[in-house]
């Protein structure tokens, strides 16, 4: 008869306490608790502390992933910082047009910055990992807008011209911005995620001091109003895709920790939110692995969101 040891190359150990440094996939029998256990990936849907920014900032923009992120612009500094999954490093190349309330997208070595103030601008710059280059501006100068996509295929939507609050949407092809169909709900201080042809807009401020739960889906030519956020807010951030999004932080006006997951149809409130409630923060990454960066009132704080993590789990046969 074939044994587990012959198949896997080892026997299940009997121990009186759980190992302090188990290996992925390791299984053992805890004689003290009388349970069979293993070290496996499990669903956690939780934020954990990451490395702090070197220079605190809010009202900035971000791009990239949880292990290769970038943040640029905002209050306090115009020098970008990059994240390696553990810590932030000051990167070379300050933005040519210093600004806050801007939008951004792209990756750590191919980012795009657009819009912002003061003064209200449509200025657009691209980053190559070393320096910023000014390129053609947006058609509608504005700030407190949101963005999605990549450096060569970006989307800009919402914002304000102070006044009015805008629903304007523009598409970028790597050279020029083109005005396309506007959002159904004009707003600023909103969040967005996705791509140039499959975007998602959520939350924001439709009027002075107000917040909204409004969510809209973009198909490359028009916006469709879909199911709303559970928590009304402005000054929030987001990450992910049109069918797997993440919304976090914000406030109306008190800073919130609320975190919600989008499945392409509806939002679900996560039982636990950010460890540090804040607004005017930045975000990047995917629904499975995101960064929440800076914001008010904790401008250096970084938190890492993970849907799964390695955990010791009791194995049952029922």
DOGUKOL-117033 format. One line per 2 residues: their letters; for each residue x, y, z of C-alpha. Coordinates in Angstrom, 2 decimals. Layout:
N
a	X Y Z | ...
//
This chain:
318
xx	0.00 0.00 0.00 | 1.27 3.49 -0.92
xx	1.73 5.70 2.14 | 1.56 9.47 2.53
xx	5.31 9.44 3.19 | 6.00 7.70 -0.12
xx	3.78 10.13 -2.02 | 4.94 13.35 -0.35
xx	8.36 12.32 0.89 | 7.66 12.97 4.56
xx	5.37 11.88 7.38 | 2.93 14.10 9.25
xx	4.71 15.27 12.38 | 3.14 15.02 15.81
xx	3.98 18.14 17.84 | 2.81 19.57 21.14
xx	2.61 23.14 19.77 | 2.30 24.73 16.33
xx	5.63 25.37 14.51 | 6.87 28.96 14.79
xx	8.06 29.10 11.17 | 6.08 26.58 9.13
xx	6.61 26.09 5.40 | 3.88 26.64 2.79
xx	1.81 23.46 2.56 | 3.25 21.96 5.74
xx	0.84 19.74 7.73 | 1.18 18.62 11.34
xx	-0.83 17.08 14.18 | -1.04 19.17 17.34
xx	-1.27 16.64 20.18 | -2.13 19.30 22.76
xx	-5.26 20.47 20.93 | -5.92 17.16 19.19
xx	-6.19 18.82 15.79 | -4.68 18.37 12.35
xx	-3.31 21.68 11.02 | -1.69 23.14 7.94
xx	0.01 26.33 6.77 | -1.96 27.50 3.74
xx	-3.26 30.56 1.90 | -6.57 31.69 3.39
xx	-8.98 34.55 2.69 | -8.27 37.50 4.97
xx	-9.56 40.65 3.20 | -7.57 42.89 5.50
xx	-5.17 45.84 5.61 | -1.69 45.54 7.13
xx	0.88 48.23 7.87 | 3.47 48.92 5.16
xx	6.53 51.15 5.06 | 5.94 54.85 5.66
xx	6.46 57.48 2.97 | 9.67 59.49 3.35
xx	7.72 62.73 2.81 | 4.13 62.89 3.98
xx	1.66 63.94 1.30 | -1.97 64.03 0.31
xx	-3.89 65.25 -2.75 | -1.32 63.41 -4.89
xx	-1.56 60.63 -7.50 | -0.26 57.06 -7.67
xx	0.28 54.18 -10.07 | 1.76 50.72 -10.27
xx	1.27 47.70 -8.03 | 1.60 46.75 -4.38
xx	5.20 45.63 -4.90 | 6.15 48.25 -7.51
xx	4.20 51.40 -6.73 | 4.82 55.08 -7.37
xx	3.36 58.25 -5.85 | 3.83 61.75 -7.28
xx	2.69 65.33 -6.83 | 0.53 66.54 -3.98
xx	1.15 68.78 -1.00 | 4.65 69.07 0.49
xx	6.73 67.73 -2.42 | 6.86 67.17 -6.17
xx	9.56 64.49 -6.03 | 8.16 61.00 -6.67
xx	8.68 58.03 -4.38 | 8.69 54.37 -5.38
xx	7.66 51.33 -3.31 | 9.24 47.87 -3.52
xx	6.72 46.02 -1.38 | 8.52 46.92 1.84
xx	9.76 50.52 1.80 | 9.60 53.81 -0.10
xx	12.59 55.34 -1.90 | 12.91 58.91 -3.14
xx	13.05 58.69 -6.93 | 14.71 61.00 -9.42
xx	12.89 63.68 -11.39 | 10.50 66.26 -9.99
xx	7.28 67.02 -11.86 | 7.71 69.99 -14.21
xx	4.42 71.59 -13.15 | 4.16 71.47 -9.32
xx	0.58 70.66 -8.34 | -1.90 68.95 -6.05
xx	-5.38 67.53 -6.69 | -4.00 65.81 -9.82
xx	-4.82 62.44 -11.36 | -2.46 59.72 -12.48
xx	-2.15 56.21 -13.84 | 0.38 53.80 -15.29
xx	3.30 51.94 -13.74 | 6.36 52.70 -11.64
xx	8.50 53.24 -14.75 | 5.79 54.50 -17.14
xx	3.44 56.81 -15.25 | 1.17 59.63 -16.43
xx	0.23 62.75 -14.43 | -2.57 65.11 -15.51
xx	-4.71 67.97 -14.25 | -4.40 69.59 -10.84
xx	-3.85 73.04 -9.31 | -2.85 75.75 -8.46
xx	-3.56 77.25 -10.85 | -6.17 74.99 -12.42
xx	-4.38 73.14 -15.19 | -4.74 70.49 -17.85
xx	-0.97 69.93 -17.91 | 0.06 66.36 -18.70
xx	3.42 64.74 -18.05 | 4.83 61.27 -18.61
xx	7.48 59.55 -16.49 | 10.08 57.06 -17.73
xx	11.43 55.99 -14.36 | 13.99 58.80 -14.33
xx	12.41 62.07 -15.46 | 9.13 63.74 -16.39
xx	8.38 65.06 -19.88 | 5.60 67.56 -20.59
xx	3.22 66.43 -23.35 | -0.07 67.71 -24.80
xx	-2.51 69.04 -22.19 | -6.09 67.97 -21.57
xx	-8.83 69.88 -23.39 | -10.54 70.85 -20.13
xx	-8.28 72.18 -17.37 | -9.47 70.87 -13.99
xx	-8.48 69.47 -10.62 | -9.83 66.89 -8.14
xx	-10.45 64.56 -11.07 | -9.95 60.78 -11.36
xx	-8.13 58.63 -13.86 | -7.60 55.11 -15.12
xx	-5.55 53.22 -17.67 | -1.92 53.36 -18.75
xx	0.61 55.95 -19.90 | -0.36 55.44 -23.55
xx	-4.07 54.68 -23.08 | -5.51 56.79 -20.26
xx	-8.90 58.05 -19.15 | -9.64 61.29 -17.23
xx	-13.08 62.00 -15.73 | -14.83 64.35 -13.36
xx	-13.13 67.13 -11.42 | -13.81 70.82 -11.03
xx	-13.00 74.07 -12.79 | -13.86 75.92 -9.57
xx	-16.66 76.30 -10.48 | -18.28 74.34 -12.02
xx	-17.98 70.71 -10.91 | -17.46 68.69 -14.07
xx	-18.67 65.47 -15.67 | -16.21 65.83 -18.57
xx	-14.40 62.72 -19.78 | -11.29 62.60 -21.97
xx	-9.38 59.75 -23.58 | -5.60 59.81 -24.14
xx	-3.83 57.82 -26.88 | -0.27 58.53 -25.87
xx	-0.16 61.78 -27.87 | -3.46 63.67 -27.68
xx	-6.48 63.98 -25.41 | -9.92 63.59 -27.02
xx	-13.18 64.71 -25.38 | -15.69 61.86 -25.20
xx	-19.10 61.35 -23.57 | -19.48 62.83 -20.09
xx	-20.40 61.04 -16.89 | -24.03 60.99 -15.78
xx	-23.20 62.52 -12.38 | -20.87 65.54 -12.34
xx	-18.51 65.39 -9.34 | -15.02 65.99 -8.04
xx	-12.96 64.27 -5.31 | -14.02 60.93 -6.82
xx	-12.07 57.70 -7.33 | -11.59 55.52 -10.37
xx	-10.02 52.31 -11.57 | -9.82 50.08 -14.64
xx	-8.68 50.82 -18.16 | -9.29 53.32 -20.95
xx	-12.06 51.14 -22.41 | -13.37 49.54 -19.21
xx	-13.35 52.06 -16.38 | -15.18 52.54 -13.10
xx	-15.97 55.85 -11.33 | -17.25 55.93 -7.74
xx	-17.94 58.29 -4.88 | -17.02 61.97 -4.97
xx	-18.53 65.37 -4.30 | -21.50 66.40 -6.47
xx	-21.84 69.75 -4.68 | -20.03 71.79 -2.04
xx	-19.51 69.72 1.11 | -21.62 66.80 -0.12
xx	-20.69 63.20 -0.72 | -22.15 60.59 -3.05
xx	-22.43 56.84 -3.45 | -22.86 57.09 -7.23
xx	-20.99 54.51 -9.31 | -20.66 54.49 -13.09
xx	-19.20 52.00 -15.55 | -17.41 53.05 -18.76
xx	-17.40 50.82 -21.87 | -15.10 52.87 -24.05
xx	-17.84 55.12 -25.45 | -20.37 55.92 -22.72
xx	-21.04 55.81 -18.97 | -23.76 53.68 -17.36
xx	-25.01 54.23 -13.82 | -24.70 51.01 -11.81
xx	-25.21 49.96 -8.18 | -24.02 52.51 -5.62
xx	-21.42 52.38 -2.88 | -22.75 51.49 0.56
xx	-20.97 54.43 2.21 | -21.33 57.95 0.80
xx	-17.99 59.78 0.63 | -15.64 62.12 -1.15
xx	-11.84 62.30 -1.09 | -11.64 58.49 -1.31
xx	-9.30 56.31 -3.32 | -9.59 53.10 -5.29
xx	-7.81 50.35 -7.21 | -8.49 47.31 -9.34
xx	-10.55 46.80 -12.47 | -14.05 47.43 -13.76
xx	-15.17 43.99 -12.55 | -12.99 43.68 -9.45
xx	-12.58 47.05 -7.75 | -11.69 48.29 -4.30
xx	-12.84 51.56 -2.64 | -11.31 52.84 0.60
xx	-11.04 55.89 2.83 | -12.58 59.28 2.13
xx	-14.98 61.25 4.28 | -17.89 63.71 4.48
xx	-16.08 65.46 6.05 | -14.71 63.23 8.85
xx	-12.06 60.76 7.65 | -13.34 57.21 7.09
xx	-11.69 53.79 7.16 | -14.53 52.10 5.23
xx	-13.44 49.59 2.58 | -15.71 48.09 -0.08
xx	-15.23 45.43 -2.76 | -16.84 45.59 -6.22
xx	-17.63 42.36 -8.12 | -18.79 43.90 -11.37
xx	-22.39 44.18 -10.14 | -22.48 45.44 -6.57
xx	-20.39 46.75 -3.68 | -19.86 44.77 -0.47
xx	-18.71 46.48 2.72 | -15.71 44.73 4.27
xx	-16.10 44.07 8.02 | -12.76 45.76 8.75
xx	-11.43 48.91 7.12 | -8.19 50.86 7.06
xx	-6.27 50.80 10.33 | -5.86 54.58 9.94
xx	-8.97 56.43 8.75 | -8.05 59.13 6.20
xx	-9.16 61.13 3.22 | -7.36 62.63 0.23
xx	-5.24 59.48 0.11 | -3.81 57.68 -2.93
xx	-4.23 54.10 -4.07 | -2.87 51.62 -6.60
xx	-2.77 47.90 -7.31 | -5.44 45.25 -7.74
xx	-8.45 44.15 -5.73 | -6.32 41.29 -4.40
xx	-3.23 43.36 -3.56 | -3.47 47.15 -3.15
xx	-1.72 50.07 -1.49 | -3.39 52.88 0.47
xx	-0.90 55.75 0.56 | -0.71 58.94 2.62
xx	-3.72 61.19 3.08 | -5.11 63.33 5.87
xx	-4.57 63.21 8.83 | -1.76 60.60 8.44
xx	0.27 61.75 5.41 | 3.10 59.19 5.71
xx	0.96 56.11 6.43 | 0.99 53.19 4.00
xx	-1.23 50.15 4.27 | -1.21 46.97 2.20
xx	-4.47 45.23 1.32 | -4.51 41.49 0.67
xx	-7.44 39.21 -0.04 | -5.37 36.14 0.90
xx	-2.47 35.49 3.25 | -0.59 32.52 4.68
xx	-2.21 31.28 7.88 | -2.24 28.28 10.16
xx	-5.61 26.57 9.62 | -7.25 23.62 11.34
xx	-8.00 20.84 8.87 | -11.37 19.13 9.24
xx	-12.94 16.22 7.36 | -16.58 17.04 8.12
//
